[in-house]
Amino acid sequence: MAGIVSYGAYIPIYRLSRELIWLTWGGMPLSGEKAVANFDEDSVTMAVEAGNNCLAGINRDEVDGLFLASTSTPYKEKQCANLVAEALDLKRSTRTADFTNSLRSGTIAMRAALDAIAAGSAKKVLVVAADCRLGHPSTENEQAFGDGAAAVLLGDTDVVASIDGSHTHYDDIMDLWRLDSDTFVRSWEDRFIVTHGYLENTQEAVKDLLEKHGLAPADFSKAVLYAYNGRRHSQLAKKLNFDTQTQLQDSMFSTIGNTGSAYTLMMLVAALEDAKAGEKILVANYGDGADAFILTTTEGIEKAKGRRGIKYHLPSKIPLPNYDKYLRYRGLIHGYVRFENESSATISWRDRRWNINCRGGKCLVCGNINFPPQRICMYCQSKDQFEDIRLAERRAKLFTYSNDFLGPSLDSPIILCILDFDEGGRFYAQMTDRDPDKVQDGMPVELTFRWMHSERGIRNYYWKCRPLREA
């Protein structure tokens, strides 16, 4: 039986209190806070984070496909799944595909992956969902939308949760949408969206699935239901006869917000982190129709725990000090111009092995790591004696750094760092997701894939460093 082999998630470190939005615009405030991607993050970088967390300890050569689900990829005409696969260092023959245009794209991608596994065209497929959506300033959507990502590796061996049944249907309804030229998500009247969209579609999918498999709500330990918002989430659970106190998976609406195509999969990751062997989990996702799945956890669920998922990221946060900084991070107001870098498609293609894969050369003579890779070892001067290695998951310590208060940045100062890898070798990088007052020589750091700059319509990515996250 096919199912989930591994899982991972990512929540940006920054949070914005919804009270700060309300203090600016007034209106009807929502409680809590939402997760906000840093200015150098987008749906691609968050997908890489979640994918890396999911694949920790797994042979990446076993991954036959990568399906990226998002409604907010940076390119309108260019596949982004291949960029995520490149950054995750997957084999060149990996099948890649973008699933987009629907909040249900995460579970649509799951169904496509399961079909590929059932057909025998793939053994393991990584499904990654990530979104960074914008609600129009002053609206409830702006308060509700949060940023995040989730990943599940699907296969038919070593599963931690089998997928025993599924249901899907479509519904052509105008509830939430965004035109190609739009910056912000549009929406229709709230009662129409909830009643005829969210509630009716999700109830239909769940009821049809349970009837087909002869199951009742009481048979499930957890119900992972897409949440329009916190109040409607509870309303849906009650209509489906799930106990909101014991069965309903926390929507995290008050702590991270609605993360779009990643939302239901992020809740699923949270449910798997607490699950025990033999439990049934119902998963239902909404968007232009609905999908529903029946999962049963196996004895392998205990081995999968300890990965970087919701529990790792949720308590680790830095509050944004004001609403203005959020607007700058999202490019809605401009206090500076990004570096005017000359982008070259030719150079990006030529250097992608170290630039995106983050691969260096380990000298077979002295054992030191050289980055970028080269022919002559900078330590012992031996020639052409290197082993190709990936550096992205390796730990390092901060050797030295400098603070640049004059360079243009949305998060001044720019912290320029020299890192010493634990296994030898050095790496030059900017530091992100940090408190400048807490940066010090010798502190442990790790690499993270980030958006560096854009020029001539080309979005350039590279690896930065960050301090290890703490709760």
N, C-alpha and C positions, 0 to 999 in steps of 0.2 A: 504494500500500500504506500503510495506517495504521500509526502508530507513535508513538514518543516525540519530541516537538518540543523540549522543554526539561526540565530537572530541577533540583531544589534539595533541601536538607535543613536540619535544625536540631538541634543538641545543646545542652542547657543548659550553662551555664558551670560549674556546681557538680558535683563528684564526691565520692562517699563510698567510702572504702576499706572493702572487705568485712571486713578485719581488725577494724575498729571494731565491726562488728555481732557478730563472733565473740567479741570480748573481753567483750561485754555478756552474750551468751546461751550461749556455748560451743557444743558440737555439732560438726558437720562444716563446716569453713570452706571457702569457695570463694576462689580466688585473684583478685587484681586489684581493680577498683573498678567502680562503676556511676554513670551520669549521673543527677543529681537535679534536678528542676525547682525553681526558686526558689519562695518562698512566694507570690509574685504571678503564678505561671505555672500553666497547666493545659493540657488538650488543645486548647482553642480558641486560646489565645495562641501555642502552639507551631505549630499549623497555619497561623496567620497568618504566622509567621516563615518557615516552609518555603515557603509560597505566594509571599511577597514575593521570596524568593531565586530561586524558579523563574521568576517573571515579569519579572525584571530585564531591561530593554531591549526588552520585548515590549509591543505595543499591547494594553492590557487590554480594549478594546472588541471585540477579536477572540475573546475567551473567551465561549463560548456556554453552558457549564455548569460548575458546581463541585460535586464529589462529595466529601463528608467521611467518612472512615473512622475509626472509633474505638470502643473499648469503654468509654471513660471520659469521655464528654461530661458537662458539669455538669448538664444538664437531662434528666429522664426523659420529660417531655412538653413539648417545645418544640424546634423544629428549630434546630440549631447551625450548619449549613452556610450559612444566610442571614447569620448574624453574621460568619462568616469572610469571606463574599463582600462584606459591607458594609465590613469593615476593609481588604479588599484593593481596595476602590473599583472593583468590577466593575459593569457596566451593570445597570440594574434588571431587564431582561428575561432575565438569566442564569438558567438552570435550576439549581436547588439541590436536593440530596438528602443525607440522612444514611444511611450504611451502618454498621451496628453489630451488636452481639451475637456477633461472631465474630472471632477473631484473623486470619481469612482475609479480613476485610472490605476490606482495601486492594486485594487482587487481584480480589475480587468487583466492587468499584467500577471497576477497570480494565476488566474485561470488559463491564460495563454502558456505560462510556464508548465503548469500541470499537464496541459494537452501535449506539449512537446515531450515531456517525460513519458507520458503514456504511449505516445507514438514511437518512442525509441530514438528520436532525433537528438535527444539531450539526456544526460544522466543527472546533472545538477545545474540549476539555473538560479542566479542571484537576482532577486527583485528588490529594487531600491526605489523608495518614494520620498520626495522632498519638495517642499514649497516655501516660497517667500512672497506672499501675496500682499497687495495694498488695498485697503479700504479707503474710500474718499475721506479726507480730513473732516472731522466733526460728526461723522456717522457712526452708527453702532458697529458697522463692519470694521472700522478702524480700531475700535476697542477690542473686537472679538478675534481678529486674525492674529495668529502667532506663527512663528517660524520653527521648522524642525524637520527631521528626517528619520526614516526607519528602513531596515533591511531584513529580508528573510531569505535564507538559502533553501531552495526546494530540491528534493531528490527522492529516490525510492529505496535508499539504504541508510541505516543509522539515523532514522528519523526520531526526533524528540516529541513530535506531535503529528499523528497521522491525520489526513484530511479525508473524512469518511463520506462526505456528501456535500453537494452545493446546489445553489439555485441562482438564476439570474434573469432579469427582465429589464427592458428599456422603457423609458417614458420621455417623450418629447415635450418638455415643460420649460417655460422661461421663468426660472426662479433666480439663479445667479448666472451672470455671463459677463464676458469681456470681449470686445471687438479687437481686431488686430491692431487698431490704432489707439486703443484705450490704455491708460496708465492704471486706472482704478477699476475694481470689480463693480459691476452694476447689479442691482437687485430690484425685484418687484415687491409688492406690498407683503408685509411680514406674515399676516394671517393666511394669505393664499399660499405662500411658500411652505409654511409649516403644515397646514391642513392637507392640501392636495399634493404637495410634493414630498416633504420629509416623512410625515406620519403615515400617509396612505401607502407609499411605496415600500417603506421599510417593514411595515406590518405585513403587507402582502408577501414579501420575500420570505420573511421568517415563518409565517404561518404555512405557506406552501411547502417550504423545506421540511418543517417538523411533521406535517401531515404525510409527506412522501416517505419519511423514514420512521413513522410511527413513534415519534418522541413527543414529550411534553416539556414545558419550561422547567419543571421540577427535576428533570434528568440532568441539568447542566449546573456545573459548579460556578461558572462565570458566563456572563453575557457581555460581549464586547460590541457595543452599539455605537455607530456614528452619532455624534452629538451636534445638533444645530446650535444649541447653547446649553448651559447647565440646567435650566428649568425644563426645557423641552426634552432633554435627555431623560430626566426622571419621568416625565409624562409618557414618553414612548415605552419605557420599561414597564410602567404600570399597565398600559394598554395591552402589553404582551404577556402580562401575568408573571413578570420577574420581580423578585424581592429587591427593592432598591438598596437595602442595607447590606444584604449578604451576597447577592448574585451579580448585581450591576457593577461592571468595571468602572472605576473612577475615570471620568472624562478628562480630568486635568484642565478643564476649561478655565478655572480661576487661577491656575499657575502657569500655563503655557499658552492657552488660547486654542482656537481652531486652526490647525496646521494644514488644512486643505487635503490634498491627495495623500499626505503622510499620516493624517490624523488617526484613522482606524487602525492602521498598522502599528502606530506608536502605542495605542491602547492595547493592541494584541501583544506587543513585546512586554508591556507592563504586566499583563495577565500571565504570560509564560514565566516571567521572573518569579512569581509567587506560586506557580502551579505545582502540584504533586502528581506522581504517576497515576494513570487510570482516570483522570478527571476529564469531563467533557466540557468543551468551550464552544459557545455559539459566537460567531462573528457575522455582523451585518453592516454593510456599507451603503451609503446613499450618494447619488449624484447622477442625474439623467436616467433614473431607474434605480435599481438596487441589486446587490449581490449578497448572498448569505452562505456561510460555510459551517460544517460541523467538524470539530477537531477533537481528537482524543490523545491525551498525553501518554507517553510511554516511559519505560524505566530510564531511558536516556535523558530525560528532562533534567535530572540532577547534574549530569555532566556538562550541560550547556550553561548552567548558571555561573555567575561570576564575570560574564562578559560586560562590556560597557553598553549599558542600555539606559532605561529610564531611571533606575535607582542611582546609577552613577552620576548622571547629569542633572537630575532635577534639583537636588539641594545645593549644587555648585553654581553660584550665580553672583553677578555684580549688578547692582541697580543703576540704571541710567539716571543721572542727576536731574534731568529736565526733558521736557517734550521737544525743545529745540534740537537737542542732540539726536533724537530719534529722526526728526525731519531731515537733518543733515546726512545721517547714515543712509537713509533711503533716497537721497538725491532730490528731495522735494524742495529744499532751499540750498543755495550754493554760497558757501562762505569762502571758497577757494577753487582753483582749477587744478585738476590732477596733473601730475607730471606729464609734460609733452614728450612722450616716448615714441620713437620711431618703431613701428611694428613691422615685422617682416614675416610673411607666411613661409618663405623659404627657410629662414633661420629657425623658426619655430618647428618646422617639420624635421630639419636636420638634427636639432638638439633635443628632440622630445624624449630620447632615451634617458637622459639625466635630468632634463628640465621638468618633465611630467612624471616619468617613472620613478624619479629620484634614485637613480642608480649611480654608484661610484665604483672605484676600483680598489680592491684590497691587494696590497703588494705581497706577493708570495715570498719575497726575500725578507723584508723587515716587519711585515704584518700590519703596517699602517694603512689607513684609508685615505685615498686621494679623491677629492671632489672639487671641480668636475673631473671626470675620468680623463686620463692623459697617457702618453706613452712612457714618459720618464717619471719615476717616483720622486716626489719633492723631498723625501726624507733620506733615501739611500742612493738615489740616482740610478737604480737598476732600470733596465729598458725592457718594455714589453713583457713584464712579469706580473700580470694582474689577474685577479679573480673578480668577475662581475658580481656585485652584490647590491641589494636594495637597502636603502637607508631610512626609508620613511617610518618604519616601526621601531627604530633603534633609539635608545635613550641617550641623552647627552647631558653635560653640565655646562653652565655658562662660564666661559673662560674670562671674557671681558666684554664691555659694552660702552656705548656712548649715547647720550641723549641729544637729539637734534631738535631744537625748538624753533628753528628758522625755516626748515623745509616744509612745504605744503602738505598738510595731513588733516584728515577729519578727526584724528585722535592723537593730538600732539602730547608729548614729543614723539618723534620717530626714534625708536630704540634700535640701534644698529649693534648686532651681536656677533661674536665669534664663539662657536661652540666646540667643545671637545667631546667626541663620542666616547662612550664607556669602553669601546673596543679599540680605541685609537683613531686618530684622524680628526680633521677639523672641518667646520661648515660655517659659512657666512650667511647670516639671515637677519631679517627684521623680526622684532618680537610683537606679537599681537595678543589680545585677550589678557591684558596685564594691568596691574596697578603700578605706575611708575615708582611710587614710594616704597614698594616692596621688592623691587628688582635688586639683586645683589650677586656679586661674583660667587661662583660655585653652586648656585641653585640648580636643581634638576629641571630639565626642559625636555620637550618632545616636539617633533615636527608636525605641521598641519598644513594642508593644501588650501591655498587662498587665491583670491582674485587680486592681481597686482595693479593693472591699469588697462585702459581701453584707448585705442587709437585707430582711426580709419575703419571703425566698425569691428575691429578684432579685439576680443576680450582675452587678455593674457593672464595666465595662471602660473604660480610657482609655489615653492614651499617656504613657509615662515616657521618660526618657533614660538612656543608658548610655555608658560609655567604649568606644571602638573596641576590639574584642577582639584580644589579642595571644597568640601561641603561647608 
